[in-house]
Amino acid sequence: GDDEGAGTEATPLRSIQLACDRAAASAARTVVLRGGTHFLSSTITLNASHSNLRVMAHPGEVPVVSGGVELKVAWRPHDVGRRNAANETTNIWVADVSGVDDIPGLQIDGVRATRARCPSLPAGISAHEPALLSLL
């Protein structure tokens, strides 16, 4: 979308906040989110003017609103050819995320990734720690 658009299906808005604000000022009072992940750059603020506002998915689509940050990185294997104690090839991947201050959790293709650790946990993810791979 483009925040210069009219907010129609043909010219959708990019910002959920702007869509909510415009819908609150209209008779329709409905925001329809298209499928895919919508990353928020800031908190959506709703007040009394947004009362009775409806936010819904476009029919047949599954939108996801995320407060996370989309990382566009190049993953590469770490220690190619290295083997563990059971003589299995290691499955460790790294990526350069310079400039990112905090990564409390990581998802890859929508699935929570396991924090790199030694020794590995039999079940994978620790219930007490957020998932995270080794990142440079």
Secondary structure as a PSIPRED ss2 file (coil, helix, strand):
# PSIPRED VFORMAT (PSIPRED V4.0)

   1 G C   1.000  0.000  0.000
   2 D C   1.000  0.000  0.000
   3 D C   1.000  0.000  0.000
   4 E C   1.000  0.000  0.000
   5 G C   1.000  0.000  0.000
   6 A C   1.000  0.000  0.000
   7 G C   1.000  0.000  0.000
   8 T C   1.000  0.000  0.000
   9 E C   1.000  0.000  0.000
  10 A C   1.000  0.000  0.000
  11 T C   1.000  0.000  0.000
  12 P C   1.000  0.000  0.000
  13 L C   1.000  0.000  0.000
  14 R C   1.000  0.000  0.000
  15 S C   1.000  0.000  0.000
  16 I H   0.000  1.000  0.000
  17 Q H   0.000  1.000  0.000
  18 L H   0.000  1.000  0.000
  19 A H   0.000  1.000  0.000
  20 C H   0.000  1.000  0.000
  21 D H   0.000  1.000  0.000
  22 R H   0.000  1.000  0.000
  23 A H   0.000  1.000  0.000
  24 A H   0.000  1.000  0.000
  25 A C   1.000  0.000  0.000
  26 S C   1.000  0.000  0.000
  27 A C   1.000  0.000  0.000
  28 A C   1.000  0.000  0.000
  29 R C   1.000  0.000  0.000
  30 T E   0.000  0.000  1.000
  31 V E   0.000  0.000  1.000
  32 V E   0.000  0.000  1.000
  33 L E   0.000  0.000  1.000
  34 R C   1.000  0.000  0.000
  35 G C   1.000  0.000  0.000
  36 G E   0.000  0.000  1.000
  37 T E   0.000  0.000  1.000
  38 H E   0.000  0.000  1.000
  39 F E   0.000  0.000  1.000
  40 L C   1.000  0.000  0.000
  41 S C   1.000  0.000  0.000
  42 S C   1.000  0.000  0.000
  43 T C   1.000  0.000  0.000
  44 I C   1.000  0.000  0.000
  45 T C   1.000  0.000  0.000
  46 L C   1.000  0.000  0.000
  47 N C   1.000  0.000  0.000
  48 A H   0.000  1.000  0.000
  49 S H   0.000  1.000  0.000
  50 H H   0.000  1.000  0.000
  51 S C   1.000  0.000  0.000
  52 N C   1.000  0.000  0.000
  53 L C   1.000  0.000  0.000
  54 R E   0.000  0.000  1.000
  55 V E   0.000  0.000  1.000
  56 M E   0.000  0.000  1.000
  57 A E   0.000  0.000  1.000
  58 H C   1.000  0.000  0.000
  59 P C   1.000  0.000  0.000
  60 G C   1.000  0.000  0.000
  61 E C   1.000  0.000  0.000
  62 V C   1.000  0.000  0.000
  63 P E   0.000  0.000  1.000
  64 V E   0.000  0.000  1.000
  65 V E   0.000  0.000  1.000
  66 S E   0.000  0.000  1.000
  67 G C   1.000  0.000  0.000
  68 G C   1.000  0.000  0.000
  69 V C   1.000  0.000  0.000
  70 E C   1.000  0.000  0.000
  71 L C   1.000  0.000  0.000
  72 K C   1.000  0.000  0.000
  73 V C   1.000  0.000  0.000
  74 A C   1.000  0.000  0.000
  75 W C   1.000  0.000  0.000
  76 R E   0.000  0.000  1.000
  77 P E   0.000  0.000  1.000
  78 H C   1.000  0.000  0.000
  79 D C   1.000  0.000  0.000
  80 V C   1.000  0.000  0.000
  81 G C   1.000  0.000  0.000
  82 R C   1.000  0.000  0.000
  83 R E   0.000  0.000  1.000
  84 N C   1.000  0.000  0.000
  85 A C   1.000  0.000  0.000
  86 A C   1.000  0.000  0.000
  87 N C   1.000  0.000  0.000
  88 E C   1.000  0.000  0.000
  89 T E   0.000  0.000  1.000
  90 T C   1.000  0.000  0.000
  91 N C   1.000  0.000  0.000
  92 I C   1.000  0.000  0.000
  93 W E   0.000  0.000  1.000
  94 V E   0.000  0.000  1.000
  95 A C   1.000  0.000  0.000
  96 D C   1.000  0.000  0.000
  97 V C   1.000  0.000  0.000
  98 S C   1.000  0.000  0.000
  99 G C   1.000  0.000  0.000
 100 V C   1.000  0.000  0.000
 101 D C   1.000  0.000  0.000
 102 D C   1.000  0.000  0.000
 103 I C   1.000  0.000  0.000
 104 P C   1.000  0.000  0.000
 105 G C   1.000  0.000  0.000
 106 L C   1.000  0.000  0.000
 107 Q E   0.000  0.000  1.000
 108 I E   0.000  0.000  1.000
 109 D C   1.000  0.000  0.000
 110 G C   1.000  0.000  0.000
 111 V E   0.000  0.000  1.000
 112 R E   0.000  0.000  1.000
 113 A C   1.000  0.000  0.000
 114 T C   1.000  0.000  0.000
 115 R C   1.000  0.000  0.000
 116 A C   1.000  0.000  0.000
 117 R C   1.000  0.000  0.000
 118 C C   1.000  0.000  0.000
 119 P C   1.000  0.000  0.000
 120 S C   1.000  0.000  0.000
 121 L C   1.000  0.000  0.000
 122 P C   1.000  0.000  0.000
 123 A C   1.000  0.000  0.000
 124 G C   1.000  0.000  0.000
 125 I C   1.000  0.000  0.000
 126 S C   1.000  0.000  0.000
 127 A C   1.000  0.000  0.000
 128 H C   1.000  0.000  0.000
 129 E C   1.000  0.000  0.000
 130 P C   1.000  0.000  0.000
 131 A C   1.000  0.000  0.000
 132 L C   1.000  0.000  0.000
 133 L C   1.000  0.000  0.000
 134 S C   1.000  0.000  0.000
 135 L C   1.000  0.000  0.000
 136 L C   1.000  0.000  0.000
